[in-house]
Amino acid sequence: MTAISGIPLRLRWRALRYAVSFVGPALGFLSLSGDGWACWAFPIHAFGFVPLRELLVDPDRRNLTTAEERR
């Protein structure tokens, strides 16, 4: 039995959601300090992966509708 198996799945996903926010800064550091393919890590992530994810993943249904935003 590992330590992670004792953590509920909901909490593991929540921790992953916050950990993903460090990917951009880490890739930015890698892009500025590396050479070769590493220089392109952040631009590929920022201008490729993130917009592609926005297109492929369904929007959150809990967001406000246009009528609710106007209020």
Secondary structure, DSSP 8 states (H G I E B T S, - for coil): --SGGGS-HHHHHHHHHHHGGGHHHHHHHHHHH--GGGGGHHHHIIIIIHHHHHHHS---TTS--HHHHH-
